Amino acid sequence: MEIYPVGDHALTISLGDTSNIALSRRLYALQQEIMGFPGVINALVGYTTLVVEWDPLTGNPEHIQQKILQWDGRVDALLAPARHWKIPVYYGGADGPDLEFVAQYHGISGDQVVALHSVRPYPIYCLGFALGFPYLGDLPRALHTPRRSTPRTRVPGGSVAIGGTQTGFYPVETPGGWHIIGRTPVSFVHLDKNPPVVYKPGDTMEFVPIPQSATPLGGESDWQQ
């Protein structure tokens, strides 16, 4: 574990150099532990780091750092078991306007892009930049695609996309620079619930192709395993 300051009321904790699902769960567990420390107002999970922010008036940085160093590394006692989510996806057409570009970029067919993208589950390494956006790792190398040179000012909620070596989906409408290859019709973010996002770092996601004519029934709980 490495700790270094970020400004005068925050610090960064690094638990490793290489992202993996076990590290993601350790970071998420540490986040849950730290959010109970007096004065802490936020703790943000990254790929291999955790940024902790405290109230400069009520937080004691020495005390917070000491408690972090004393953390016993518990994961299972702090976290519920990891969950697996199946994300139904309409690939291509109006729902995936960049599918053919990705196919042409790699010299394969659109069907091959879909097959490669949906061939295996992906670990959730962290959430951001928008509410509920899951950064999913281990995209097949054959689909690694540079981000768009010009980001879109509007990406519809539910859009499934590829950016560089990563994939994920936009749960809410937002600008974005990834290549949109499909869309999920199931909403996984609910602003009227606490927490509004049902999945977390350390869970896994699997994209499931569905025909354009299909209408998935139920909500996100019906797609949880």
N, C-alpha and C positions, 0 to 999 in steps of 0.2 A: 504494500500500500504506500502510495506517495501522496503527500498533501502540499499544496502551495496556494498562496493567497491570490484572490482576484479582487482588486480594489480594497476598500477599507471595511467592507462588511459582507464578504463572501469568500469562499475558498473552493478549490477543485480537488476532488479525490480521484486518483487513478488506481484502478485495480488490475491493470494489465495492458498489454500492447495489442492483442489480437481479439477481436470480437468473436464471441461464440455464445450459444444459448445458456450455458452454465454461468458464464460471466454476467450475462444480462439478468439472470435471476438473482445473482449475488448483489448486483447494483440495485435492483428493485427492492430486495429485502433490506439493504442498508438504507435506502430512501425511506422505507416505512419506519425503520428504527429512528432515523434522524428527525423525521417530522414530529416526533414526540419530545424532542429536546426543547427546553425553555428558550424562547427568543427566536427560534428558527421559523422563518416565514415561507420558505420555499426550498425544494430540493429537486433538481432536474436531472433525469437520467440521460446519458449519452451512450455512444457505442461502448466505450471503455471507461468512462468517467462519470462522476456525479458532481454537480455544482450546487453548493449549499449557500443559501443567503439567510442572514439573520437581521433582526431589527436592531439598528445601531444603538437604540436607546435602552432596550431590554435584554439584548443578547450579549453573552459573555464569550468572546471568541476563544479564549484560553480553555474555558470549561467545555465548550462545544468540541474543540479539537481533542481534548483529553478523552471525552466520552467516545469519540470516533475511534481513537487508537485503542480503546478498551473493548471495542465491539468483538464479540466472540465468533463472528462469521456465520451465525445461525441463518438458515434459509427456510427450511421446512417448517420451523416453528413460527415464522413470521408470515409466510406466504401460503395461500391455497395452492393445491396442485396445479401445474401448468395445464392450460386448456388448448384444444385444437379447434380451429374455426375453419369451416368450409365456406368459401366466398363464391356464390354463383355469379357467373360472368356472361354477358352478351359480348362476344368478341367481334370486332370488325364493323363495317358499315358505318352508319352515323354514330354508333356508340364507340367505335374504335377507329377514328379517322387517320391514325398514324400506323395502323397495322401493316398496310401495304408498304409504307416507307421502311419500316423495320425489316420486313421480309426482303425488300430489294437491297437494302444496305448489307444484308448478310448473304444475299444470293440464294435465298430459300423461298418456299411458298408461304402464304399466309397460314395455311393449315399447319405447317411445320412450326411456325412461331407459336401458334396456340398450343400445339402438342408439347413443345419444349417448355413453355411458360407454365403449363398446368401439370407437368410431369411429377412434381414432388412438393412437399410442404416446405414452407419458409419460416425461419425463426424471426420473431419480432425483436429487433435489437433495441429500438427506442421509438418514442412518439414525438412528433413535431412535424413540420414547422407550423402547421395549422392544427386545429383541434382534431385529435384522433388520427392524424396521418401516421400510418405504421411504416417505418423503415424496415424493409424485409431484406435479409441477406441471402447470400448463396444463389443468386440468379445464375442459371447456366451460362457458361462463358460464351456459348454460341449466340447469346442474346445481348451481350454487352454492347450498349449503343450510346454514343455521346448525347448529352442533353441537346434540346433544340437550341439553335443559335439565337432565336428570338422567342422568348417565353410568351405564352398566351396571357392576355389580361383576364380571361375568364375560363376556368375549367369547371365543368358541371360537377356537382357532388355525385359521388359514386364512380367517378372515372378511374379505371385501372391503368397503370402507366409503368413505363420503364425509363430509368434515368441512370446512365452510366452503368455501374455494376449492380444496381439495386432495382427493386421493384416495390410497388405499394399501390395504395389507392387513396383518392381524395374523398374523404367522407363528407365534406362540405364544399360549397362553391368557393373558389379562390383562384388567384393567378397561379400559374405554374409553368415550368419549363421542361417537364418530362414528356415523353411520347405516349399518347393515349392509345391503347390498343383494345380497350373494352370498357364495359360499365357494369357495375353490380346494381341490381334493382332493390337490394335489401339495405335498409338503413341500419348502421351499427353505432350511431351516435345519437343521444337523446338529451337535449338541453334541459328537459324537465326532470331528469333523474340525477341522483348522486351516488356514484360518479357518472358523468355523462357518457363516458367511453367504457365499453364492456370488456375490452381486451387489454392486455398489458405486456410490457417487455418480458420475454421468457416464454410466452405463448407461441403457438405456431399457427400459420395460415396456409390454406390450400385453395387454389383457384379451380373452380369447377365449371367447365364450359356448358352453357345451356343454349338451346335454340332460341332464336329471336321470338318465336311464337309462344314460348313458355312463360308462365306467370308464377314465380315462386310464391308459395304460401307461407304465412307466418312472419315472425320477426327474427332477430338475430339468434334467439335461443334455439330456434329450430335448426340452426346451422352449426351449433356447438356440439362437439363430441367429447 
